[in-house]
């Protein structure tokens, strides 16, 4: 084994033990997925040495790749099964897409930046991910979410205010991951649909994400 491969393995192990486990990602199946999906394939050009670092890598235009520990918490929260269909809003680099696809039946990911769509498609092809599709579309466009009820929905941008359109798109038993609020601190929230008009909300952790473009914002006060 080459020295570069040894260093890569050491960095991956450090990511698992010092980032994910330290941040209460303890589900072994999640740890296995984050470890096995080749993260260096998905990082922006010029950032290979930071592939396993505890940072949000820049994707341009203010967008950033989620830190590994956040990916782990998302996966642990929504826990897709092999029979479930996932809707992701905001593909980014495609790393979270690939992780979701590793445990779900299929993933449909919506991305409004054409350059990220092209790059993520390349990344998924390189990583041999065949059960995820990426669409160049604004999630707030009419009909963008489709007509089916999704088992899992993941929003990779924040919502300044709760938005019922996403939770209404869940199947009964479905789970939605959303970061809700305005900076500097927002609440990562798991929303579970328990019945036709019954949901359960659980705050998972505090974080901060760029808002989804098109998301409803709080009205500014004027005097």
N, C-alpha and C positions, 0 to 999 in steps of 0.2 A: 504494500500500500504506500502511495506517495505521501510525502510530507504535507502537500496541499490537501489531500484527502483526509489525513489525520487531523489537520487543523480545522477542516470543515466539520468533521464529526464532533470534535471537541466543542466547537461553537454551537452546534445543534444541541448537544447534550446540556451545555450551559444554559441555552435558551429554555429548555424544558424544565430544568431543575431550579434555576435562579429567577426565571421570569414567570412561567406558567404555574408551577407548583407553589411558588411564593405568593401568587395572586389567587390562590384557592381553586386553581384548575386541577382537580384531582381525579377526574374520570379518565381511566386508563385508555379507553377507546379514543377519547379526544386527544390525549397526549400522543397516541400513536399516529393519528391522522396528521396533526400539526408537524410531527417529526418526519413522517413519510412523504408528504407532499413536498416536492423540491422547491423550497422557498427561493433559492437563488435564481431560479428560472423566471420568477415573477417580479423581482426588484427592478427599479429603474436603472437604465444604463449609467454606469459609473458608480454604482452603490453596492456592488457585489460584496465588498468586504464588510458591509453593514447588514447583510441579509438576515442575520440572526440577532441583531442588536435590538435593544429595548427602545426603539425610536420609531416615529412615524415618518417614513421616507417620502420626499416630495414627488408628486405626479404632475406638477405644473398647475397654473391657474388657481392656486390656493388649495388644491386637492392633495390629500396625503394618503399613503398606504397605512392601513391600521397596524399598530404594533402587535407583535405575536401574542402577547398576553391578552389583548382585547379579542383577537380572533378566537383564542381558547375559551374565553368567557362566553362569547357569542355561541360557539358550537355546543358548549356544555349546557347553555340555557335552552336552546331550541331543540337540541338532540334529535336530528332527523333520523328516520328509520329507513330501511331499504325499500319500503313500499310507498314512501311519501314523496310528494312533489313540493319543490321549494321555489319561491319567488324572491329574487334579490333585487333591491332597488339601489343602483350604484355599483357598477362592476369594479371600478378602480383598476388595479393591476390584474385582477382575476384570481388572486391567491385565496381569498375567502370563498370565492365561487368554487374553486377546485376542492377545498376542504369540505364544503357542503356536499359537493357531488360525490365525495368519497364514501359518504354514508347514506345519501338519499337515493331515491329512484331516479330523479331528474331535477335539474336546476334550470330555471329560466331567469336570466339576468338582464336588467334594463339599464342602459347607460346613455346619457345625453351628450357625451363628448366623443366625437367620431374617432379622434386619435387614440383614445383609451380603448374603444371597441376593437380597433384593428390590433393594438398591442396585446390586449387580453386574449383575443382569438389566437394569436401566435403563441402566447404563453401556454394556453390550454392544449394546443396541438402538440407543442414540445413535450408537455407533461403527460401526453396520451390520455387526456380527459375527454371522454366521448359522450357523456350523458349530461352535458351542460351546453346551453345555447345562449349567445349574447346578442341582444337586439339594440340597434341604434334608435332609441326612442326616448322621449320625455315621459317619465312616469305620470306626470300630471296631464298628459294629452288624453283626450276623450277615448275611452275604451282601452287604454294602455295596459291596465291590469288584467284584462281578459274577463271571461265570464265564469271561469271555474272557481271553486272554493279551494284555497291553498292550504296545505297542511302546515307549512312554515313560510313566514314572510320575514325577511331581514332587511332593515333599512340601514345603509352605511353612512347616511347623512342624518343630521338631527332634525327634529321637529320643534320649532319654538313653542308651538301649542299642540296638544293632542289632536289627532286627525282620524275621525271615525271611518273614513273611506278605507283605510288599510285593515283595521280590525274587522270591519264588516265583510271583508274579502276572505276571512279565515273560514275553514271548515270547522265544524264542531269538533273540539279536541285539538284544534290548531293552535300554533304559537307564533306570536309576533315579537320580534326584537326591535325596539325603537329607543333612541336617545332623545329625551324630551326636556325642553327648557331652553333658557338663554344663558350665555356665558356669564362669568367664567366657569361655572360649574353646572353641569347638566346631569340628569338622572337616566342611566341605562335601565330600561324597564322591560320586563317580560309580561306580555299580555296574552292570556290564555282564554280561548273561547270555550266556555263550559256548556252553553246551550244557545238556543236561537237568539235570546236577548240577555245572555248572562256571560260576564267576563270576569276574570280575576287578574289583578295587576300586582306585580311584585317588583320593587326597586332592587336592582342587583348591585350596582356600584355607581360611583360618581365619575364622570369623565367630561370631555368637551369635544364636539365634532362640528365641522362646518355644516350649516343648515342645508337641507335639500333645496335646490333651486325650485321655486314655485310653492314651497311650503307656506302655510298661513303664518304670518308674524303678528306679534303683539302690536296694538296700535300705540303710536307715540302720543304722549300727553302734550297738549298745547295750552298755553296760558295767555 
